[in-house]
Amino acid sequence: MPDEAVVTAIDSDLTEVRPVERHVDTLLRLEFPDGDPYLLLVEAQTKRDPDKPDSWAYYLSYLRNRYGCQPILLVVCRDRATAHWASRPFRIGHPTHPNLTLTPLVLGPHNVPKITEYERAAADVPFAVFSAITHSNDPDAGAILKVLAEALHKTDDESRTICAELAASGLGGTPAAGIWRNLMETGLFSFRGFVAEGLREEGRVEGREEGRVEGRAQGRKRGREEGRSVGLEEGHRQGRVAEGTEKLIRLLEVRGIPLSDDARLRITACDEPELLDLWFDRGITAATADEVFADPQPD
């Protein structure tokens, strides 16, 4: 150190006083018949971020300390420039003798082929997911996503959910994300994770918009009788109820859950949009109609 360096002692207690929220995009445990397990940490990176390497270093150290097995960081990029940046060594410590050197594994459009053939996608579904993410800005993105969706339908439920969530997370806000959501809508009840929740939220947004439109129409009609504000509110509510009823019945029918006449009447007679939303959420995983309508259990 130079003679003029100033040294100050600081608190040596590294305990975090309050929880700090940290989330990785995808975390998978990989186990093999022979050898130790690994943790695969997948991060979708859309642009250069000077703060990200510090977060990656924290993730790796934390996972190694918590689970006791080796973590592997895989960064998936949608453009060559970001991929080139992410693949460089990031060093922590003294410039001439770093204590930590972070070198992520990186996938990008430069080293991942475009998979547009069903046979190739079905042979390696996870790699087809990475192809979809890395080429999400490519003109062929729709073809890649279509064969990926077809291949996913041939996999088991757990793998299907993991891959569908990973694809949805990696596509982010790109136009390809809209294509993926439309493809997944036909397989909603096989994809119960991110995609199902996203479609459910999309349904709520559409329902709110339809409610506003219907509310305006109802408001004009009722405004002549009871006042415009009452009509708008009631029309909005009726729109949510009608949309919620239709979505719930469709959900249960597609999932193969039988509905008795009483159960169907209970749904169609319900005029509480919040309760319909609750039943819809339960219907994603429920095995019977009774589970959908079950009263909350006391603590």
JOWOMO-V475897 format. One record per residue. N is the residue number from 1. RES is the residue in one small letter. OMEGA is omega in whole degrees, 0 to 359 (999 if undefined). Layout:
# JOWOMO-V475897
{{N	RES	OMEGA} {N	RES	OMEGA}}
This chain:
# JOWOMO-V475897
{{1	m	175} {2	p	182} {3	d	184} {4	e	180} {5	a	177} {6	v	182} {7	v	180} {8	t	177} {9	a	177} {10	i	184} {11	d	181} {12	s	178} {13	d	183} {14	l	179} {15	t	177} {16	e	186} {17	v	181} {18	r	181} {19	p	176} {20	v	182} {21	e	176} {22	r	183} {23	h	172} {24	v	182} {25	d	179} {26	t	178} {27	l	183} {28	l	174} {29	r	181} {30	l	180} {31	e	183} {32	f	179} {33	p	180} {34	d	177} {35	g	182} {36	d	177} {37	p	176} {38	y	171} {39	l	180} {40	l	180} {41	l	182} {42	v	179} {43	e	174} {44	a	184} {45	q	184} {46	t	181} {47	k	176} {48	r	179} {49	d	184} {50	p	180} {51	d	186} {52	k	179} {53	p	177} {54	d	178} {55	s	179} {56	w	179} {57	a	178} {58	y	180} {59	y	183} {60	l	181} {61	s	181} {62	y	182} {63	l	178} {64	r	181} {65	n	184} {66	r	187} {67	y	176} {68	g	177} {69	c	188} {70	q	175} {71	p	178} {72	i	180} {73	l	176} {74	l	180} {75	v	182} {76	v	185} {77	c	182} {78	r	178} {79	d	185} {80	r	184} {81	a	179} {82	t	179} {83	a	179} {84	h	178} {85	w	184} {86	a	184} {87	s	181} {88	r	174} {89	p	175} {90	f	188} {91	r	177} {92	i	181} {93	g	180} {94	h	184} {95	p	183} {96	t	180} {97	h	183} {98	p	177} {99	n	180} {100	l	173} {101	t	183} {102	l	180} {103	t	182} {104	p	165} {105	l	187} {106	v	172} {107	l	179} {108	g	181} {109	p	181} {110	h	184} {111	n	176} {112	v	181} {113	p	174} {114	k	182} {115	i	182} {116	t	178} {117	e	184} {118	y	183} {119	e	181} {120	r	179} {121	a	181} {122	a	180} {123	a	180} {124	d	185} {125	v	179} {126	p	180} {127	f	176} {128	a	176} {129	v	180} {130	f	177} {131	s	180} {132	a	182} {133	i	185} {134	t	180} {135	h	183} {136	s	177} {137	n	183} {138	d	177} {139	p	180} {140	d	184} {141	a	180} {142	g	180} {143	a	179} {144	i	181} {145	l	181} {146	k	180} {147	v	176} {148	l	179} {149	a	179} {150	e	180} {151	a	181} {152	l	182} {153	h	180} {154	k	182} {155	t	177} {156	d	186} {157	d	184} {158	e	179} {159	s	180} {160	r	181} {161	t	180} {162	i	183} {163	c	179} {164	a	179} {165	e	180} {166	l	179} {167	a	181} {168	a	180} {169	s	183} {170	g	180} {171	l	175} {172	g	183} {173	g	180} {174	t	175} {175	p	178} {176	a	179} {177	a	177} {178	g	177} {179	i	181} {180	w	180} {181	r	178} {182	n	178} {183	l	182} {184	m	185} {185	e	180} {186	t	179} {187	g	187} {188	l	190} {189	f	168} {190	s	182} {191	f	190} {192	r	183} {193	g	185} {194	f	186} {195	v	180} {196	a	180} {197	e	179} {198	g	178} {199	l	178} {200	r	179} {201	e	178} {202	e	177} {203	g	179} {204	r	179} {205	v	179} {206	e	180} {207	g	179} {208	r	180} {209	e	177} {210	e	179} {211	g	179} {212	r	179} {213	v	180} {214	e	179} {215	g	179} {216	r	179} {217	a	179} {218	q	181} {219	g	179} {220	r	181} {221	k	183} {222	r	180} {223	g	178} {224	r	184} {225	e	187} {226	e	182} {227	g	185} {228	r	184} {229	s	180} {230	v	181} {231	g	179} {232	l	181} {233	e	181} {234	e	179} {235	g	177} {236	h	181} {237	r	179} {238	q	177} {239	g	178} {240	r	180} {241	v	181} {242	a	180} {243	e	180} {244	g	179} {245	t	181} {246	e	181} {247	k	183} {248	l	180} {249	i	178} {250	r	179} {251	l	184} {252	l	179} {253	e	181} {254	v	179} {255	r	177} {256	g	178} {257	i	183} {258	p	179} {259	l	174} {260	s	178} {261	d	180} {262	d	180} {263	a	179} {264	r	179} {265	l	179} {266	r	180} {267	i	185} {268	t	180} {269	a	182} {270	c	179} {271	d	179} {272	e	182} {273	p	179} {274	e	179} {275	l	176} {276	l	176} {277	d	179} {278	l	179} {279	w	178} {280	f	179} {281	d	178} {282	r	182} {283	g	178} {284	i	185} {285	t	184} {286	a	178} {287	a	181} {288	t	178} {289	a	179} {290	d	179} {291	e	179} {292	v	185} {293	f	186} {294	a	176} {295	d	178} {296	p	179} {297	q	178} {298	p	179} {299	d	999}}
